[in-house]
Every structure is written in C-alpha cells, then in structure tokens.
Amino acid sequence: MSGVVSNSLEGPDGGRPGWVAVLALWTRNLMVTGITKGLGIMLPILQIQLTSQMWIIGWIASLTTATSGLVAPFGGLVSRRFGAGYVMMTCGVMMSAAAIAGSFVENSLQLALLYTLLAGTAIGISNVVAKEAVGRCFTKNYATANGIARTGSSVGLIVFAPLVQLFLDTYGWRGTMLLVGAITMHSVASGAVMVATRQPELDQSNAYQTLPQTEHTNSSSAHESTLRSHCGSLWKFVSKNFEVGLLLNSRYWLVAVISCCNIYAYLMWIVYFVSQAQSNGFTLEEAGSFVTIAGVANLFGTISQGPITDRGVMSSWTLVAVCLVMSSVSYLASSLLTSYWPMMTSAVLILFSAGVLFCQTDVLVKQVLGVELLAGAFGWIGLKVTLLLVALGFLPGLVYDLTGSYTAAFLLIGSVQAVPLVPLLMLRYSQ
C-alpha cells in the first residue's frame, strides 16, 4: 500500500512555509472566535426564536468546547495521514457548514448537533494541526510566530462583536448565521495556501508492511500467532499515531499541568469576573471597561512576549515564572478591590499575563518534548483541559453559592494559577 502523506513544513526558521503556517493559525483563531462569539451574542434571540431555555442554548457552546478537546488527540493522526493543508481546508469547510446549516434549524437540538459534531470537531483538530505546523517551521523565532498567530483571537473579539450585532439588526439571526458561515470559509483559503506552498511528501514509516508467511501444521497455533500479530500491530498503530508513550513521560505531565492550570484559571476569570466586579460595587459599565482595556493588554502581551524571549532579553523560564506570580497575586487580590484603578490594574495584569503564558507554554512544550511530539502533546493536553473543565468548571460558582461571596472563589482561582510554579521549577532544574 502507498505511503502516508506527511505534514512536514520544515524550513530555515520559518521561510515561506512557516509564515504561511502562521497565517493559517491566525485565520483559524480569528474564525473560531467569530463562530463562538457570534453564537454567544445571538443567545437571547435564539432562546426566543427556538423557544428554548437559556441554559440549553448556552450548553451548546460548552458542548462544542468539550467536543474540540475530546477529538484533539486525533489531530496528529489525520495530519500525518492527509497533510496539514488538506486537514485545515476540511476543518474550514466543517466550521462554515455548521454556521450555514444552523441558519435552517427549527429547534435547539438540531443546532446542538451541528455545532457539536461539525464545529467542535473542526476546532479541536485544526488547533493541533496548525500549532504543530508552526512549531515545525520555527526555532529561533517560534515565540514571535506563535504570538502573531494568537493575535487572531484578539482581533476576532474586537471585530466580531459589533459585526454580528450589525448583522442581527440588518438581516436577523438566520441571515447572520449565513454571513458568519461565509466569512468562516476564509479558513479554507488559508489551508489551500498551505497545500500550494509545498507539495505533500510521502512518509513511508507509517506504510503497511507485508508480514512474512510461515506455514503452520497446527491450526490452533496459527490462530494464536495471527491474533498476537494483529494485537501487536494494532498497539503499534495506536502508540505511534496517538503518542501514547507521552502518558508515561513525567516531563510531559509537568508541562501538561502548567498548561491546564493556566487555561482553567483564565476561563474561570472570563466566566465570573463581571459578576465578581459587580458584587464589589462596580457598575456593569465599569466592569465592561475593565474587560475592554484588559483585552488590549492581552493583545499587547501576546505580541511582546516573542521579541522578549527570541531576542534574549529574558528566558522563557523566567518570563513564565514572573507572569505566573503576577497573575496569581492579581487573582487573589481582585476579590478584595473596591476602587476603580486598582481593579483596572488587576484586570490588566491578569490578561497581559494570560497573553504571555498561552504563547510561552507552547514554547515550553517544544523545548521540553521536542518538535516530533508536538501534535501528540497538544492533542492530549486539549483532552485534559476538557476533562478539567467538565469536572471542576462549576467549582467557583459552587463556592460562591455556599459562601455568598466571590472572595473564596477567586482565592481558589489564584491558587490554581500558582500551582504551575512547582512543575516549572522542576523542569527548569532538571534540564
């Protein structure tokens, strides 16, 4: 049987293939933000039009995120099998199809199936494939390239909120979904550019091999031998394509803890910050201004971290440690702040640190595990983040319900953000 298409996009620290991969990841981040943010903005009108309860519509977004994490370990397999560019094109089609088909739904169940099966799968697979492609192309400037690609999410937050609202006012929710789906098709174009930049190569390492034929006089022995052979081949296939060996690698678990804690703390801040600010005596408008300014700080952190580490101003280890301490203290203090500017400073420090940490965590994964294990590492980390959110995503809200205050809840979030300091130090001094 013919060999498997490889997704290699290696070049002399980027080159044209590298910046095309950055463009693909940037476009993917922009479109994912658009399709998920658009659904969030349409929640009230979807509740009315689909005659559903608010929690059911909100649950669709949670299911989409959960599905993206569950399918993430398959990203490396499909990328090696079909090539990064073709996978990105397919994922773009699936995301666009989810939004376009969503404009024709008659109930919330249909919308949930479309977004969960199509958009959720595409989001999870494309994240692993695009991040691995960028990681393969860059060495010295990986942090800078990763930071540029991640600005797509920040731009999406800035652009899609007013754009979706304009679409709603002009064309209604069905027309809005059609337009969002059409815009999302740009992911297909970026994937096509990846395909055109370099022709896929054949990697014979995953090709099927002919087993030697041996005559057996004993049919029972032959059956047992064949069964063992099939089981062995299956295990080799699973182990190789899903990087199962990572689960036995202590260094992988250390970087996984760092990544999972960062993402969990950030998402809990996104969910609970506005309510926490209001409980501290701030108005909804003031809380909104905190988020807006902090969003700009997040964009600045995402862009600035690359030159800082790539130009040798500060090592990745030091920068991550500083941001972990800074964000942990800010989480712990935010529930106690009642003045405008201290609260603004806290929000700015949290989202600036988040912008730095998300990029630098990917850098640490590559430094610790190497480029060949990137797809497997990103996939398994995505699965762990999903399981963590499903298991403990409710915990800050439960603490608030039990205590009637966000103080203990944000103490919990700040403590989770401080946990990565331990594995970070272990990795640093075991290098």
Disulfide bonds with the S-S distance in Angstrom:
none
